[in-house]
Amino acid sequence: MTDLLYEKQGAYLQGKDDERNEVAKAMLAKGLPVEMISRVTKFPESTILKLKTQLEKTTTFT
């Protein structure tokens, strides 16, 4: 039973991270500063910068 609880918690937390990723990407697309996005999403600035790089790559090739 403990494994099932662990899996559910992991899935819940993954969902939260996915949601924060989408929020961060939307904020980046609007041109908001990395520092502000970090404060809002609680992601470290390094994570926001990685998302920014990914976003730039996808918009460059589209």
MOPAC internal coordinates of N, CA, C and O (Angstrom, degrees):
PM7 1SCF
backbone

  N    0.0000 0     0.00 0     0.00 0    0    0    0
  C    1.4503 1     0.00 0     0.00 0    1    0    0
  C    1.5363 1   110.99 1     0.00 0    2    1    0
  O    1.2310 1   120.46 1   147.34 1    3    2    1
  N    1.3058 1   116.73 1   -32.66 1    3    2    1
  C    1.4594 1   120.17 1  -179.98 1    5    3    2
  C    1.5223 1   110.92 1   -63.62 1    6    5    3
  O    1.2310 1   120.29 1   141.10 1    7    6    5
  N    1.3393 1   117.05 1   -38.90 1    7    6    5
  C    1.4627 1   120.35 1   179.42 1    9    7    6
  C    1.5213 1   111.12 1   -62.52 1   10    9    7
  O    1.2310 1   120.25 1   140.10 1   11   10    9
  N    1.3194 1   117.13 1   -39.90 1   11   10    9
  C    1.4628 1   121.49 1   179.16 1   13   11   10
  C    1.5309 1   110.23 1   -63.46 1   14   13   11
  O    1.2310 1   120.57 1   136.41 1   15   14   13
  N    1.3198 1   116.52 1   -43.59 1   15   14   13
  C    1.4616 1   121.02 1   178.75 1   17   15   14
  C    1.5285 1   110.17 1   -63.03 1   18   17   15
  O    1.2310 1   120.63 1   137.12 1   19   18   17
  N    1.3140 1   116.40 1   -42.88 1   19   18   17
  C    1.4750 1   121.46 1   178.68 1   21   19   18
  C    1.5253 1   110.42 1   -61.01 1   22   21   19
  O    1.2310 1   120.11 1   136.46 1   23   22   21
  N    1.3314 1   117.40 1   -43.54 1   23   22   21
  C    1.4604 1   121.15 1   179.46 1   25   23   22
  C    1.5233 1   111.21 1   -64.34 1   26   25   23
  O    1.2310 1   120.25 1   138.37 1   27   26   25
  N    1.3258 1   117.14 1   -41.63 1   27   26   25
  C    1.4662 1   120.32 1   178.95 1   29   27   26
  C    1.5196 1   111.15 1   -63.69 1   30   29   27
  O    1.2310 1   120.56 1   137.46 1   31   30   29
  N    1.3330 1   116.54 1   -42.54 1   31   30   29
  C    1.4587 1   120.01 1   179.51 1   33   31   30
  C    1.5256 1   110.09 1   -64.87 1   34   33   31
  O    1.2310 1   120.52 1   138.69 1   35   34   33
  N    1.3219 1   116.61 1   -41.31 1   35   34   33
  C    1.4584 1   120.84 1   178.82 1   37   35   34
  C    1.5123 1   111.46 1   -62.06 1   38   37   35
  O    1.2310 1   120.40 1   137.04 1   39   38   37
  N    1.3266 1   116.85 1   -42.96 1   39   38   37
  C    1.4644 1   121.14 1   179.15 1   41   39   38
  C    1.5291 1   110.17 1   -65.21 1   42   41   39
  O    1.2310 1   120.48 1   140.33 1   43   42   41
  N    1.3132 1   116.69 1   -39.67 1   43   42   41
  C    1.4636 1   120.88 1   178.97 1   45   43   42
  C    1.5271 1   110.28 1   -62.87 1   46   45   43
  O    1.2310 1   120.93 1   132.81 1   47   46   45
  N    1.3294 1   115.84 1   -47.19 1   47   46   45
  C    1.4647 1   119.64 1  -179.60 1   49   47   46
  C    1.5184 1   111.33 1   -65.92 1   50   49   47
  O    1.2310 1   120.04 1   143.25 1   51   50   49
  N    1.3286 1   117.53 1   -36.75 1   51   50   49
  C    1.4699 1   120.55 1   177.44 1   53   51   50
  C    1.5197 1   110.00 1   -63.45 1   54   53   51
  O    1.2310 1   120.60 1   139.66 1   55   54   53
  N    1.3117 1   116.45 1   -40.34 1   55   54   53
  C    1.4619 1   120.71 1   177.40 1   57   55   54
  C    1.5164 1   111.73 1   -61.75 1   58   57   55
  O    1.2310 1   120.53 1   139.97 1   59   58   57
  N    1.3212 1   116.59 1   -40.03 1   59   58   57
  C    1.4641 1   121.04 1   177.99 1   61   59   58
  C    1.5253 1   110.37 1   -64.46 1   62   61   59
  O    1.2310 1   120.26 1   137.17 1   63   62   61
  N    1.3368 1   117.10 1   -42.83 1   63   62   61
  C    1.4614 1   120.27 1   178.56 1   65   63   62
  C    1.5242 1   111.12 1   -64.46 1   66   65   63
  O    1.2310 1   120.55 1   139.11 1   67   66   65
  N    1.3226 1   116.55 1   -40.89 1   67   66   65
  C    1.4678 1   119.73 1   177.89 1   69   67   66
  C    1.5241 1   110.60 1   -60.88 1   70   69   67
  O    1.2310 1   121.07 1   138.39 1   71   70   69
  N    1.3105 1   115.56 1   -41.61 1   71   70   69
  C    1.4657 1   121.18 1   179.40 1   73   71   70
  C    1.5323 1   110.30 1   -64.10 1   74   73   71
  O    1.2310 1   120.43 1   135.90 1   75   74   73
  N    1.3386 1   116.78 1   -44.10 1   75   74   73
  C    1.4652 1   120.31 1   179.11 1   77   75   74
  C    1.5244 1   110.85 1   -65.86 1   78   77   75
  O    1.2310 1   120.39 1   144.47 1   79   78   77
  N    1.3409 1   116.85 1   -35.53 1   79   78   77
  C    1.4673 1   120.37 1   176.46 1   81   79   78
  C    1.5233 1   110.33 1   -59.27 1   82   81   79
  O    1.2310 1   120.51 1   134.28 1   83   82   81
  N    1.3150 1   116.64 1   -45.72 1   83   82   81
  C    1.4674 1   121.00 1  -179.33 1   85   83   82
  C    1.5245 1   111.11 1   -64.15 1   86   85   83
  O    1.2310 1   120.64 1   139.61 1   87   86   85
  N    1.3222 1   116.39 1   -40.39 1   87   86   85
  C    1.4641 1   120.39 1   178.11 1   89   87   86
  C    1.5244 1   109.71 1   -63.91 1   90   89   87
  O    1.2310 1   120.67 1   134.60 1   91   90   89
  N    1.3309 1   116.32 1   -45.40 1   91   90   89
  C    1.4639 1   120.60 1  -179.92 1   93   91   90
  C    1.5257 1   110.94 1   -62.06 1   94   93   91
  O    1.2310 1   119.95 1   137.08 1   95   94   93
  N    1.3232 1   117.70 1   -42.92 1   95   94   93
  C    1.4639 1   121.25 1   178.96 1   97   95   94
  C    1.5224 1   111.09 1   -62.61 1   98   97   95
  O    1.2310 1   120.53 1   138.55 1   99   98   97
  N    1.3146 1   116.60 1   -41.45 1   99   98   97
  C    1.4668 1   120.21 1   179.17 1  101   99   98
  C    1.5259 1   110.63 1   -64.47 1  102  101   99
  O    1.2310 1   120.68 1   139.73 1  103  102  101
  N    1.3257 1   116.30 1   -40.27 1  103  102  101
  C    1.4559 1   120.08 1   179.06 1  105  103  102
  C    1.5292 1   110.88 1   -66.90 1  106  105  103
  O    1.2310 1   120.70 1   140.17 1  107  106  105
  N    1.3377 1   116.27 1   -39.83 1  107  106  105
  C    1.4658 1   120.37 1   176.72 1  109  107  106
  C    1.5283 1   110.81 1   -62.21 1  110  109  107
  O    1.2310 1   121.05 1   138.08 1  111  110  109
  N    1.3275 1   115.60 1   -41.92 1  111  110  109
  C    1.4633 1   120.15 1   179.92 1  113  111  110
  C    1.5268 1   111.53 1   -62.56 1  114  113  111
  O    1.2310 1   120.52 1   151.37 1  115  114  113
  N    1.3230 1   116.60 1   -28.63 1  115  114  113
  C    1.4725 1   121.09 1   177.82 1  117  115  114
  C    1.5213 1   112.02 1   -82.73 1  118  117  115
  O    1.2310 1   120.87 1   173.83 1  119  118  117
  N    1.3414 1   115.94 1    -6.17 1  119  118  117
  C    1.4567 1   119.55 1   177.55 1  121  119  118
  C    1.5196 1   115.29 1    85.35 1  122  121  119
  O    1.2310 1   120.18 1  -162.29 1  123  122  121
  N    1.3255 1   117.26 1    17.71 1  123  122  121
  C    1.4628 1   119.53 1  -179.96 1  125  123  122
  C    1.5238 1   110.63 1   -72.23 1  126  125  123
  O    1.2310 1   119.99 1   -28.58 1  127  126  125
  N    1.3289 1   117.63 1   151.42 1  127  126  125
  C    1.4611 1   121.14 1  -178.59 1  129  127  126
  C    1.5329 1   112.73 1   -65.38 1  130  129  127
  O    1.2310 1   121.12 1   -33.95 1  131  130  129
  N    1.3249 1   115.46 1   146.05 1  131  130  129
  C    1.4656 1   122.03 1  -179.14 1  133  131  130
  C    1.5310 1   110.91 1   -57.64 1  134  133  131
  O    1.2310 1   120.62 1   139.70 1  135  134  133
  N    1.3209 1   116.42 1   -40.30 1  135  134  133
  C    1.4734 1   120.50 1  -178.82 1  137  135  134
  C    1.5219 1   111.34 1   -60.44 1  138  137  135
  O    1.2310 1   120.47 1   138.41 1  139  138  137
  N    1.3251 1   116.70 1   -41.59 1  139  138  137
  C    1.4599 1   121.13 1   179.89 1  141  139  138
  C    1.5337 1   110.37 1   -66.82 1  142  141  139
  O    1.2310 1   120.68 1   136.18 1  143  142  141
  N    1.3147 1   116.30 1   -43.82 1  143  142  141
  C    1.4630 1   120.73 1  -179.86 1  145  143  142
  C    1.5186 1   109.85 1   -61.67 1  146  145  143
  O    1.2310 1   120.65 1   139.86 1  147  146  145
  N    1.3176 1   116.36 1   -40.14 1  147  146  145
  C    1.4586 1   121.36 1   178.34 1  149  147  146
  C    1.5272 1   111.29 1   -61.59 1  150  149  147
  O    1.2310 1   120.61 1   136.65 1  151  150  149
  N    1.3233 1   116.45 1   -43.35 1  151  150  149
  C    1.4709 1   119.99 1   179.24 1  153  151  150
  C    1.5224 1   111.45 1   -64.46 1  154  153  151
  O    1.2310 1   120.42 1   139.19 1  155  154  153
  N    1.3178 1   116.81 1   -40.81 1  155  154  153
  C    1.4618 1   120.74 1  -176.68 1  157  155  154
  C    1.5250 1   111.87 1   -72.13 1  158  157  155
  O    1.2310 1   120.52 1   134.93 1  159  158  157
  N    1.3287 1   116.60 1   -45.07 1  159  158  157
  C    1.4713 1   120.27 1  -174.64 1  161  159  158
  C    1.5173 1   113.62 1   -88.46 1  162  161  159
  O    1.2310 1   120.42 1   165.96 1  163  162  161
  N    1.3258 1   116.81 1   -14.04 1  163  162  161
  C    1.4686 1   122.97 1  -176.15 1  165  163  162
  C    1.5246 1   112.29 1    67.70 1  166  165  163
  O    1.2310 1   120.02 1  -163.09 1  167  166  165
  N    1.3339 1   117.57 1    16.91 1  167  166  165
  C    1.4597 1   122.04 1   173.07 1  169  167  166
  C    1.5256 1   107.77 1   -85.04 1  170  169  167
  O    1.2310 1   120.04 1   -31.98 1  171  170  169
  N    1.3367 1   117.53 1   148.02 1  171  170  169
  C    1.4714 1   118.32 1   172.19 1  173  171  170
  C    1.5268 1   109.92 1   -66.11 1  174  173  171
  O    1.2310 1   120.80 1   -25.11 1  175  174  173
  N    1.3131 1   116.08 1   154.89 1  175  174  173
  C    1.4575 1   120.16 1  -179.08 1  177  175  174
  C    1.5228 1   111.82 1   -58.92 1  178  177  175
  O    1.2310 1   120.31 1   147.99 1  179  178  177
  N    1.3359 1   117.02 1   -32.01 1  179  178  177
  C    1.4668 1   120.12 1   179.31 1  181  179  178
  C    1.5287 1   111.18 1   -62.45 1  182  181  179
  O    1.2310 1   120.29 1   143.25 1  183  182  181
  N    1.3209 1   117.05 1   -36.75 1  183  182  181
  C    1.4677 1   121.06 1   177.95 1  185  183  182
  C    1.5197 1   110.33 1   -67.89 1  186  185  183
  O    1.2310 1   120.47 1   139.31 1  187  186  185
  N    1.3136 1   116.70 1   -40.69 1  187  186  185
  C    1.4611 1   121.20 1   179.27 1  189  187  186
  C    1.5299 1   109.58 1   -63.91 1  190  189  187
  O    1.2310 1   120.51 1   138.83 1  191  190  189
  N    1.3261 1   116.62 1   -41.17 1  191  190  189
  C    1.4642 1   120.13 1   179.19 1  193  191  190
  C    1.5282 1   111.55 1   -64.42 1  194  193  191
  O    1.2310 1   120.33 1   143.34 1  195  194  193
  N    1.3313 1   116.97 1   -36.66 1  195  194  193
  C    1.4722 1   120.29 1   176.17 1  197  195  194
  C    1.5272 1   110.30 1   -64.70 1  198  197  195
  O    1.2310 1   120.72 1   136.40 1  199  198  197
  N    1.3267 1   116.22 1   -43.60 1  199  198  197
  C    1.4669 1   120.14 1   177.71 1  201  199  198
  C    1.5231 1   110.55 1   -62.22 1  202  201  199
  O    1.2310 1   120.91 1   141.20 1  203  202  201
  N    1.3325 1   115.86 1   -38.80 1  203  202  201
  C    1.4650 1   120.35 1   179.41 1  205  203  202
  C    1.5219 1   110.46 1   -62.85 1  206  205  203
  O    1.2310 1   120.52 1   137.31 1  207  206  205
  N    1.3296 1   116.61 1   -42.69 1  207  206  205
  C    1.4656 1   121.12 1   177.98 1  209  207  206
  C    1.5181 1   110.80 1   -62.46 1  210  209  207
  O    1.2310 1   120.74 1   135.87 1  211  210  209
  N    1.3358 1   116.19 1   -44.13 1  211  210  209
  C    1.4730 1   120.53 1   178.33 1  213  211  210
  C    1.5260 1   110.81 1   -61.49 1  214  213  211
  O    1.2310 1   120.81 1   136.80 1  215  214  213
  N    1.3166 1   116.06 1   -43.20 1  215  214  213
  C    1.4539 1   121.11 1  -179.21 1  217  215  214
  C    1.5327 1   110.79 1   -64.14 1  218  217  215
  O    1.2310 1   120.62 1   138.42 1  219  218  217
  N    1.3203 1   116.41 1   -41.58 1  219  218  217
  C    1.4621 1   120.15 1   178.47 1  221  219  218
  C    1.5237 1   111.58 1   -63.91 1  222  221  219
  O    1.2310 1   120.23 1   141.36 1  223  222  221
  N    1.3159 1   117.17 1   -38.64 1  223  222  221
  C    1.4696 1   121.32 1   179.28 1  225  223  222
  C    1.5233 1   110.62 1   -65.96 1  226  225  223
  O    1.2310 1   119.90 1   137.73 1  227  226  225
  N    1.3234 1   117.79 1   -42.27 1  227  226  225
  C    1.4574 1   120.70 1  -177.71 1  229  227  226
  C    1.5212 1   111.71 1   -71.36 1  230  229  227
  O    1.2310 1   120.42 1   145.33 1  231  230  229
  N    1.3315 1   116.80 1   -34.67 1  231  230  229
  C    1.4671 1   118.51 1  -179.76 1  233  231  230
  C    1.5152 1   111.64 1   -79.17 1  234  233  231
  O    1.2310 1   120.33 1   156.34 1  235  234  233
  N    1.3204 1   116.98 1   -23.66 1  235  234  233
  C    1.4645 1   120.84 1   178.08 1  237  235  234
  C    1.5264 1   110.74 1   -70.19 1  238  237  235
  O    1.2310 1   119.87 1   141.35 1  239  238  237
  N    1.3233 1   117.85 1   -38.65 1  239  238  237
  C    1.4482 1   122.68 1  -175.34 1  241  239  238
  C    1.5059 1   113.91 1   -89.65 1  242  241  239
  O    1.2310 1   119.79 1   174.37 1  243  242  241
  N    1.3155 1   118.01 1    -5.63 1  243  242  241
  C    1.4641 1   119.01 1  -178.10 1  245  243  242
  C    1.4838 1   113.16 1   -91.91 1  246  245  243
  O    1.2310 1   120.10 1   180.00 1  247  246  245

